């Protein structure tokens, strides 16, 4: 299709634009947030896309995680051009699966390494690798920054690990015994006081309070068109969910979880 959507597995929103990482197409699709129309498809060989499974936007840059290439691609948000491909042994990228960025910091969740890598946003250099046993990383598959905290969803552990963004220390772990609404949590996003988690096997979205991890709502309506949701983003009062099994994007109202549209 013209949009280049091919196994869309991750999504990011900033201002009037939406970026979708296509795992199957080794590409990134950029859309207008106002109407879903196509801006461009980014898929040059130099970008180093190899199983791009996660994407984040911070300021004027886009960060794309390549699970198949154990690397991160940085792009200019203004025109999709390449800034750099980051791939050094010290970064310990092992099955990198998710990324989030805020200000001068970028965090990458490594699914097979059971760790989180923190980078400098200015030049892509390594800050630290976080992988202590207390963090209970178990297939970390999604990551988001919420104020002064970093939230990591653990696919295999049906849990969420919360870290201090300033130094990577552990704040708490929320497991499935507490939040039974988790079903293979795959992706996470946040805005203000709320956090949304996409559940791959339950085909649902769990909304939590950022302050204490308590449940706001579980979004499970059939009309929402969830199909193996593996990417989620929030902006401008809307939540966007990428459905890898149905090659579609679901748009929700952030205020109440109601459906706006399904783009397919």
N, C-alpha and C positions, 0 to 999 in steps of 0.2 A: 504494500500500500504506500501511498505518497508520503505519509507521516513517518515511514520507516520503523514503525512499531513492530518489533520482532522479539518476542519473549521479554517484554518490558518488566524489569525486576526492581527498579528503584526510581524515585522521583524527588525533585527538589523545586521549590518555588521561591522567587525573589521578585518583588515589585510586580510588573506586568508580564513576567515570563515564567514558563515552566520548562524544566529540563527532565527528560526521561532517559535512563540508561537501559539500553537494549542488550540483554545477555545473548540472545540468539543472533542478533545482527552485528555485534561488536561495533556499536555506534551509540551516539547520543542524539535524541530528537528534541528540538527546542520548539515550544508552542506558545501562542498568545494565551495568557490566563483569562482574558476577557471573553474569548469565544472558542478557544480550543484550536484555532487555525495554525497551520504550520509556519514556522519562521525559517528553520533550516534543519538538515540532518548532517551531523558531524561524524565522519568516518574515514579520515585520511590515515594512511599507514603510519605516518610519523607519530600519531597520537598514542600509539601503543595499546589500543584497546584490545583486550583479550579476556572475554567473559566479564565485561563491566557490570558489576552487580550492586554498586552503591554510588551515590552522588550527593554532593553538598555544595552550597553557594555561600560565600562570605565576601562581602564587599564587591569588588570587581572581578573576582576569580571563582571558577568552578573546579571542584575536586572530584575526580572519578576513581573509584577503586576497581582494579582489574584482578579478580580472583584467580583467573587462569594464568595471569602473568606475574602474580605476586608483586604488584607495583601500584603506584598511584599516578594518574595523569592530571596535570593542572592546566586549565584553559582560561582564556580571557572571556569573561561573560559578555562583553560588548559585541564580539564577532566570532567567538568559537575557536579562535586561533590557539595554537599550542604555546604554553609557557615552559613546561618541563615535564619529563617523566622521571619519577622518583623510584629508585630501586637500588638500595645499597644493603649489604649483609647486616649492618648494624641495626637497621630498622626492624629486623626480625619479622618482616611480612610473611605470614604463613596462612595461606587461604584467607587473605584479607576480605572481609565481607561487608563492612559498613564504615561510614565516615561521617564526622560532624566537624564544623568549623565555627569559630567565634573569635573576632578580633585577631590577636596574634597567635592563636593556637588552633591546631588541627589534631583530631583524635581518630585513630583507625582501629577497628575491632578485628582481631585475627581469629577466625573461626577454628582453624585446626591448630593454631598455636596457643589457644586459650589465654590470650593476652590482649593488651591495648597498647598501641604505639602512639606517642605524642610527638608532633612535629611543629617546627616554627613555620607559621604561615608566610612569613616574609621571604624565606629562601628554601623551604622544604627540608631543612636540617633536623636531625634528631634531638628531641628534648629528653625523652625517657621511654623505656618499655616497662609496662605495669603488668605483673603476673604473679603476685603473691597468692598463696593458698587461701588466705582469708577472703579474697575477692570472689572465690567460688565461680570463676569463669568456667562455663561448660558449653562450648560451641557458641561463643558470643557472635551474634548475627546482626545486631542492630545497635546504634549508638546515637545519643542526642545530648546537647548541652541545654541545661535549664538553670538559668541564673548562675550561681557559683558551683553547680553540680553537673557531673557527667553521668548519664543513665545508660546502662548497657543491658540489652536483652539477650538472654542465654537460651538459644533454641533447644539444646539437648537438656538443659536443666529446668525448663519451664519457669524461669526466674528472671529477676531484674537486679543488677548490681548498681549501686549508686556510689560515685566517687567524688572527692573534692577536686574541682578543676584546678585549683592552685598548686597542688602537689601530688595528686594521684592517690591519696590515702582513701581508705574505705570509710563510707558513711553507713551504709546498711545494705542488706540483701532481702528482696521481697520474693518469696518462692510460691509455688503453686498451692501449697497448703494454706497460704494467706489469700492469694488471688486465684481462685479456681477458674476464673474466666480466661486464663492463659491457655492457649492451645498451640504449641510450637511457635512461640512469639518470634517473629522474624524481623520486624522493623519497628522503629519508634520515632516519634517527632514530638515537639513541644512548643507551646506558645503561652506566655503569661503564666497562669497558675495551673494549667492543664497539660497532661501528657497523653498521647494516643499510641497504642500498640497494635500492630497488624499481626493477626494470628493465622499462620499459613494453613494449618490443618483444620481449624475450626471455621475458616472462611468468615472471619469476624474482625471487629475492631474493639479494643478495650480502652476506655477513657478513664484516666486516673487523676487524682489531685496531686500536683507537683509537691505540695508541702509535706504530705505524709504517705502518699501511695495508696490512699483509700479509693474505692471504686466510685466513679461518677455514673457510668453506664456501660453496658455491653451492647454493641451495635451489630445485629445479626439478621436484619430483614432480608428476605430473598430478593426484593426489588433493588437492593443496593448493588446487585450484580457482582459480589465478591467472588473471585475465582483464584484461589491460591494467592491471596494478597501478600506481596513480598516487598512492597515499597510504600512509604507514606510520608506526606509533607503537609504543613499548614502555613497559610498566609492569607491576609485580608479577610479573615472571618470564615475561611473555607478550609476543609481538609481534603487532600487529594490522595487517592489510594491506587497503586499500580497493581494490576491483576495479571500475573504471569501466565496463568493457564487459559485465560480467555482473551488475551491481547487487548485489554481495555483499561480505562482509567475511571474510577468512581469519584465523584465530587460530592462532598457532604457539607452541611452547615456546621461550623464548629460550635455554635451556641447550643444546639440541641441534638445533633447527630442525624438530622433528617436528610434525605436524598435531594441533591440538586440536579445532577445528571449523570449518565453513564456515557463516556466517550469511547467509541469503538468503530 
